[in-house]
Amino acid sequence: MKPSSFVLTAAALLSLALAVTPSAAATGSKFKILHNFTGGSDGGGPVLFAALAMDKNGNLFGATAAGGYYEQDCPYGCGAVFEMVRGTGGRWKESVLFELTDPTTQGYIDSPLALDSQGDLYGCNDRGPMFELTAGSPQWTFNPIWPGGCVGPVGLILDSLGDLYGEFGKGSTGGVSELTPSSNGWAYENLYEFCQQRGCPDGDDPEAPFSWDSKGNLYGTTYFGGYSRDGCSNCGVAFQMTPNGDGTWTYLVMHRFTAHNDGAYPLGSLTVDSAGNAYGTTTHAGPYDNGNVFKLTPAKEGQWKLTVLYGFPNENNGTTPGSNLVFDKAGNLYGVAGAPACGGACGVVFKLSPQKNGKWNYSVLHRFSMTDGDFPNGLTMDSQGHLYGTTTHGGKYGHGVVFEITP
């Protein structure tokens, strides 16, 4: 188990290269590369841990951290926002909607994009303003909407009214804030700052996108904080925020991770099912010290019960899971994890299927081998149950891919 002072950054995850033995792989799923990024005008290096946004027509939207426009301050490219357009016969076409050209005024996109019902995109980073992208020709229009950027890679999510939520609070340890559109622009409100108590028992440093349930409650995780008498004093928390109806919110710690069987250092979002149960991952600890997939079930008087659905036993079939989890209509869970048997970070896409005895069956849908991608990011599912995602590296040109998996 890693000590509580250990910081597992995205760069550290990407540098994983452990000597392990390859193992038998995947189920009969079908894997297809939809686009190989060249690192040129089409972009390169899709944003770490970010899931693609999908519109009502099934088209996909995402951002790259490099490629696009090159200049002195962007030796690897300033990054681009792209769309994957769904065609006929399973064909897809990548098009660049916007190239970032000025890291001083626009920054670098380092977090997921949010898509509203009108088809506009929203994003942020820690070096430029929060922005809206609206459709135009030949490129979309970049509209700064708030001068401050996001604190970390959490990105933005929208509620049903078009308000934006993310980690752009005033506190040095991060927080949850809201931007509300109005006739005079966007109004800012700080909803909660982490680490309000000594030792940060309420959490510190969220690293994964926030999420909603059907009742309008907001969920998230923090990578650090969460002082626990039962073990680790800095291994992260899972939290819920509930609107009170008067503009204020109530913050609740659902679980403080102890670095024992329950895991440590959550680096993924929480996914909430129709019954109100929340599912997530931890990158460390767990039954085999390789991270786990967990379920949080509401209990009495605001308490939550954590159950480990799967502990990753070895690095052959996945380790240090992160990013988001997605459900299909049958109740199966899908996610990504590292698997450095390829000689890099490479990774796997996995499936967890509920069994009648209450257990969950784990299987690998796809094992990346560098040539078809390296380091998978978050997943998106369409109405037919097809999975879509990106890898940050690998592929034909080494700059990542967009892929599709039919389970």
URJORA-V838527 format. One record per residue. N is the residue number from 1. RES is the residue in three letters. PHI is phi in whole degrees, -180 to 180 (999 if undefined). PSI is psi in whole degrees, 0 to 359 (999 if undefined). D_CENTER is the distance of its C-alpha to the mean C-alpha in Angstrom with 2 decimals. Layout:
BEGIN
{{N	RES	PHI	PSI	D_CENTER} {N	RES	PHI	PSI	D_CENTER}}
END
This chain:
BEGIN
{{1	MET	999	140	23.33} {2	LYS	-76	144	22.12} {3	PRO	-65	160	23.93} {4	SER	-66	342	22.38} {5	SER	-85	354	22.83} {6	PHE	-72	131	20.69} {7	VAL	-109	112	17.68} {8	LEU	-92	91	15.10} {9	THR	-84	170	13.66} {10	ALA	-59	321	11.67} {11	ALA	-64	323	15.23} {12	ALA	-67	320	16.50} {13	LEU	-62	319	14.12} {14	LEU	-68	337	15.17} {15	SER	-89	1	18.74} {16	LEU	-60	127	18.94} {17	ALA	-151	73	22.04} {18	LEU	-93	145	23.75} {19	ALA	-83	109	26.86} {20	VAL	-135	165	26.44} {21	THR	-95	132	28.25} {22	PRO	-60	153	26.78} {23	SER	-130	162	26.90} {24	ALA	-56	144	27.59} {25	ALA	-111	221	24.70} {26	ALA	-74	168	23.36} {27	THR	-75	188	24.52} {28	GLY	-84	37	26.07} {29	SER	-77	161	22.96} {30	LYS	-110	126	23.23} {31	PHE	-112	138	21.04} {32	LYS	-144	132	21.50} {33	ILE	-84	123	20.49} {34	LEU	-92	331	20.38} {35	HIS	-159	136	20.38} {36	ASN	-103	117	20.96} {37	PHE	-71	138	20.11} {38	THR	-95	345	23.26} {39	GLY	84	3	22.14} {40	GLY	-101	228	24.71} {41	SER	-67	340	24.87} {42	ASP	-85	358	22.13} {43	GLY	97	175	19.56} {44	GLY	-168	145	18.10} {45	GLY	70	68	15.12} {46	PRO	-50	146	12.09} {47	VAL	-57	134	9.52} {48	LEU	-57	136	7.74} {49	PHE	66	358	4.31} {50	ALA	-85	133	4.41} {51	ALA	-84	152	5.80} {52	LEU	-75	144	9.43} {53	ALA	-85	148	11.36} {54	MET	-129	133	14.55} {55	ASP	-90	181	17.93} {56	LYS	-67	342	20.81} {57	ASN	-94	1	22.35} {58	GLY	85	9	19.48} {59	ASN	-78	152	18.85} {60	LEU	-113	146	15.47} {61	PHE	-132	141	14.25} {62	GLY	-160	183	12.13} {63	ALA	-135	152	12.90} {64	THR	-115	150	14.19} {65	ALA	-88	349	14.85} {66	ALA	-142	187	18.37} {67	GLY	72	191	21.15} {68	GLY	77	233	22.67} {69	TYR	-85	132	25.29} {70	TYR	-108	135	26.89} {71	GLU	-155	180	28.92} {72	GLN	-58	320	30.13} {73	ASP	-82	353	27.24} {74	CYS	-128	71	24.73} {75	PRO	-64	340	26.27} {76	TYR	-108	10	23.30} {77	GLY	97	147	22.78} {78	CYS	-86	353	21.17} {79	GLY	100	166	18.40} {80	ALA	-150	156	18.34} {81	VAL	-105	129	16.84} {82	PHE	-126	162	17.58} {83	GLU	-127	138	18.28} {84	MET	-105	112	18.87} {85	VAL	-94	127	21.95} {86	ARG	-79	125	22.94} {87	GLY	-108	201	26.61} {88	THR	-95	157	29.23} {89	GLY	64	28	29.72} {90	GLY	78	10	26.10} {91	ARG	-87	146	26.17} {92	TRP	-132	151	23.41} {93	LYS	-132	131	23.86} {94	GLU	-91	134	21.59} {95	SER	-136	145	22.69} {96	VAL	-90	123	21.76} {97	LEU	-86	326	21.70} {98	PHE	-158	134	21.75} {99	GLU	-105	127	22.30} {100	LEU	-74	137	21.77} {101	THR	-125	350	25.15} {102	ASP	-142	101	25.46} {103	PRO	-66	342	23.12} {104	THR	-76	316	25.34} {105	THR	-98	339	25.09} {106	GLN	-114	336	21.81} {107	GLY	74	193	19.76} {108	TYR	-117	132	17.04} {109	ILE	-74	124	13.82} {110	ASP	-131	21	11.02} {111	SER	-152	168	8.12} {112	PRO	-63	156	7.15} {113	LEU	-96	149	10.51} {114	ALA	-109	140	12.04} {115	LEU	-118	126	15.00} {116	ASP	-94	178	18.04} {117	SER	-70	344	20.88} {118	GLN	-91	356	23.02} {119	GLY	90	7	20.75} {120	ASP	-83	150	19.99} {121	LEU	-110	147	16.73} {122	TYR	-129	143	15.49} {123	GLY	-157	176	13.68} {124	CYS	-163	169	14.26} {125	ASN	-157	178	14.47} {126	ASP	-93	4	16.56} {127	ARG	-121	356	19.59} {128	GLY	-142	185	20.32} {129	PRO	-78	162	20.52} {130	MET	-71	145	18.19} {131	PHE	-143	162	19.17} {132	GLU	-121	137	19.83} {133	LEU	-111	123	20.52} {134	THR	-116	149	23.32} {135	ALA	-62	140	24.90} {136	GLY	-162	184	27.86} {137	SER	-142	133	29.83} {138	PRO	-81	340	29.61} {139	GLN	-119	163	26.37} {140	TRP	-73	166	24.46} {141	THR	-99	131	25.35} {142	PHE	-92	116	23.31} {143	ASN	-118	107	24.07} {144	PRO	-63	133	23.25} {145	ILE	-117	343	22.89} {146	TRP	-155	132	22.51} {147	PRO	-67	329	23.73} {148	GLY	-82	143	21.34} {149	GLY	-90	184	17.92} {150	CYS	-81	152	14.76} {151	VAL	-73	323	15.14} {152	GLY	-144	200	11.87} {153	PRO	-87	19	8.49} {154	VAL	-65	323	7.49} {155	GLY	77	199	8.81} {156	LEU	-124	149	10.90} {157	ILE	-131	154	11.50} {158	LEU	-106	147	15.04} {159	ASP	-97	183	17.48} {160	SER	-68	343	20.38} {161	LEU	-95	356	22.59} {162	GLY	91	9	20.53} {163	ASP	-78	149	19.74} {164	LEU	-106	140	16.66} {165	TYR	-131	144	14.79} {166	GLY	-176	189	12.71} {167	GLU	-98	83	13.43} {168	PHE	-135	39	16.60} {169	GLY	-74	174	19.14} {170	LYS	-84	340	22.32} {171	GLY	-74	151	21.97} {172	SER	-70	341	21.44} {173	THR	-98	9	19.09} {174	GLY	91	170	16.81} {175	GLY	-172	183	17.06} {176	VAL	-115	125	16.28} {177	SER	-131	166	18.13} {178	GLU	-132	140	19.14} {179	LEU	-118	128	20.64} {180	THR	-116	126	23.20} {181	PRO	-70	144	24.98} {182	SER	-149	176	28.76} {183	SER	-67	341	31.84} {184	ASN	-104	21	31.75} {185	GLY	108	213	28.20} {186	TRP	-110	134	25.21} {187	ALA	-98	132	25.92} {188	TYR	-98	140	23.84} {189	GLU	-143	129	23.68} {190	ASN	-86	117	22.31} {191	LEU	-92	324	21.46} {192	TYR	-164	137	20.79} {193	GLU	-111	131	20.83} {194	PHE	-72	164	19.70} {195	CYS	63	45	22.35} {196	GLN	-80	345	25.22} {197	GLN	-118	152	27.15} {198	ARG	-59	131	28.47} {199	GLY	89	356	26.35} {200	CYS	55	50	23.17} {201	PRO	-65	340	23.40} {202	ASP	-88	358	21.11} {203	GLY	114	163	18.21} {204	ASP	-159	125	17.35} {205	ASP	72	74	14.47} {206	PRO	-67	141	11.16} {207	GLU	-126	354	8.31} {208	ALA	-121	152	5.20} {209	PRO	-58	147	5.43} {210	PHE	-76	169	8.70} {211	SER	-148	169	10.13} {212	TRP	-119	158	13.78} {213	ASP	-109	181	16.50} {214	SER	-71	346	19.55} {215	LYS	-96	359	21.60} {216	GLY	89	14	19.58} {217	ASN	-83	146	18.38} {218	LEU	-105	142	15.16} {219	TYR	-130	154	13.01} {220	GLY	-170	180	10.81} {221	THR	-132	156	11.11} {222	THR	-120	144	12.70} {223	TYR	-76	328	12.94} {224	PHE	-121	187	16.68} {225	GLY	76	187	19.53} {226	GLY	87	45	20.80} {227	TYR	-47	128	24.29} {228	SER	-129	135	25.63} {229	ARG	-73	349	29.26} {230	ASP	-97	9	28.32} {231	GLY	163	236	26.75} {232	CYS	-62	140	24.17} {233	SER	-98	4	24.49} {234	ASN	-155	39	21.17} {235	CYS	-105	11	18.58} {236	GLY	97	166	16.21} {237	VAL	-139	163	16.22} {238	ALA	-110	138	14.73} {239	PHE	-136	160	16.04} {240	GLN	-130	140	17.19} {241	MET	-122	128	18.73} {242	THR	-114	127	21.54} {243	PRO	-70	140	23.39} {244	ASN	-94	355	27.09} {245	GLY	91	353	28.44} {246	ASP	-119	17	29.94} {247	GLY	95	347	27.00} {248	THR	-98	164	26.19} {249	TRP	-131	150	23.51} {250	THR	-104	126	23.91} {251	TYR	-97	133	21.45} {252	LEU	-134	129	21.45} {253	VAL	-80	115	20.21} {254	MET	-78	324	19.56} {255	HIS	-161	138	19.61} {256	ARG	-105	120	20.24} {257	PHE	-75	140	19.37} {258	THR	-108	355	22.54} {259	ALA	68	23	21.66} {260	HIS	-107	226	23.89} {261	ASN	-62	331	23.22} {262	ASP	-75	345	20.45} {263	GLY	102	182	18.26} {264	ALA	-159	152	17.05} {265	TYR	58	69	14.24} {266	PRO	-70	129	11.20} {267	LEU	-122	18	8.02} {268	GLY	-130	166	5.81} {269	SER	-74	168	6.13} {270	LEU	-99	135	9.67} {271	THR	-112	125	11.02} {272	VAL	-107	130	14.62} {273	ASP	-87	179	17.44} {274	SER	-67	340	20.65} {275	ALA	-90	358	22.47} {276	GLY	91	9	20.21} {277	ASN	-83	143	18.83} {278	ALA	-112	136	15.33} {279	TYR	-121	142	13.49} {280	GLY	-161	188	11.06} {281	THR	-135	157	11.23} {282	THR	-123	149	12.83} {283	THR	-87	341	13.22} {284	HIS	-136	174	16.95} {285	ALA	58	214	20.10} {286	GLY	86	182	20.50} {287	PRO	-57	328	23.57} {288	TYR	-122	13	23.61} {289	ASP	66	24	21.84} {290	ASN	-121	15	19.03} {291	GLY	93	171	16.34} {292	ASN	-155	172	16.16} {293	VAL	-111	131	14.83} {294	PHE	-127	164	16.31} {295	LYS	-128	133	17.53} {296	LEU	-110	122	18.63} {297	THR	-112	131	21.72} {298	PRO	-61	135	23.55} {299	ALA	-121	198	26.91} {300	LYS	-76	148	29.89} {301	GLU	54	45	30.08} {302	GLY	77	5	26.41} {303	GLN	-85	157	25.70} {304	TRP	-129	143	22.95} {305	LYS	-108	127	23.53} {306	LEU	-95	131	21.08} {307	THR	-124	131	21.70} {308	VAL	-82	119	20.37} {309	LEU	-84	326	19.85} {310	TYR	-160	129	19.55} {311	GLY	-106	129	20.05} {312	PHE	-74	114	19.48} {313	PRO	-80	334	23.12} {314	ASN	-157	168	23.04} {315	GLU	-81	350	21.16} {316	ASN	-63	317	22.76} {317	ASN	-110	22	20.56} {318	GLY	125	145	17.28} {319	THR	-159	160	16.40} {320	THR	44	61	13.81} {321	PRO	-65	146	11.05} {322	GLY	-146	199	7.44} {323	SER	61	203	3.95} {324	ASN	-100	167	5.11} {325	LEU	-114	145	8.88} {326	VAL	-128	146	11.13} {327	PHE	-99	146	14.87} {328	ASP	-99	180	17.76} {329	LYS	-68	340	21.05} {330	ALA	-89	359	22.65} {331	GLY	91	10	20.27} {332	ASN	-80	147	18.71} {333	LEU	-106	143	15.19} {334	TYR	-130	145	13.12} {335	GLY	-160	184	10.46} {336	VAL	-127	155	10.38} {337	ALA	-151	164	12.15} {338	GLY	-77	158	14.30} {339	ALA	-161	85	17.94} {340	PRO	-78	16	20.01} {341	ALA	-62	341	23.19} {342	CYS	-77	349	22.98} {343	GLY	102	356	23.86} {344	GLY	-134	212	20.52} {345	ALA	-83	324	16.97} {346	CYS	39	269	17.00} {347	GLY	104	176	15.25} {348	VAL	-138	158	15.44} {349	VAL	-106	127	14.14} {350	PHE	-120	164	15.59} {351	LYS	-130	136	17.09} {352	LEU	-119	121	18.36} {353	SER	-112	126	21.40} {354	PRO	-70	140	23.22} {355	GLN	-110	163	26.88} {356	LYS	-64	334	29.96} {357	ASN	-86	8	30.53} {358	GLY	90	350	27.28} {359	LYS	-82	170	25.75} {360	TRP	-125	135	22.80} {361	ASN	-96	128	23.37} {362	TYR	-100	135	20.92} {363	SER	-145	153	21.16} {364	VAL	-96	121	19.65} {365	LEU	-82	321	19.22} {366	HIS	-153	140	18.90} {367	ARG	-115	117	19.42} {368	PHE	-75	145	18.66} {369	SER	-128	23	21.75} {370	MET	81	309	21.04} {371	THR	-68	332	23.17} {372	ASP	-105	9	20.73} {373	GLY	135	157	17.59} {374	ASP	-148	125	16.24} {375	PHE	69	82	12.85} {376	PRO	-71	144	10.68} {377	ASN	-100	200	7.11} {378	GLY	-66	163	5.23} {379	LEU	-110	150	8.31} {380	THR	-131	140	10.44} {381	MET	-119	138	13.89} {382	ASP	-92	182	17.08} {383	SER	-69	343	20.13} {384	GLN	-92	359	21.77} {385	GLY	88	10	19.17} {386	HIS	-80	141	18.17} {387	LEU	-101	141	14.72} {388	TYR	-131	147	13.30} {389	GLY	-167	182	10.95} {390	THR	-130	161	11.49} {391	THR	-119	146	12.52} {392	THR	-75	329	12.84} {393	HIS	-131	186	16.44} {394	GLY	76	191	19.23} {395	GLY	88	186	20.85} {396	LYS	-58	322	24.29} {397	TYR	-111	0	24.09} {398	GLY	83	5	21.62} {399	HIS	-110	18	19.14} {400	GLY	97	168	16.59} {401	VAL	-139	164	16.71} {402	VAL	-106	132	15.51} {403	PHE	-130	163	16.31} {404	GLU	-130	139	17.33} {405	ILE	-126	128	18.08} {406	THR	-103	107	20.72} {407	PRO	-61	999	20.76}}
END
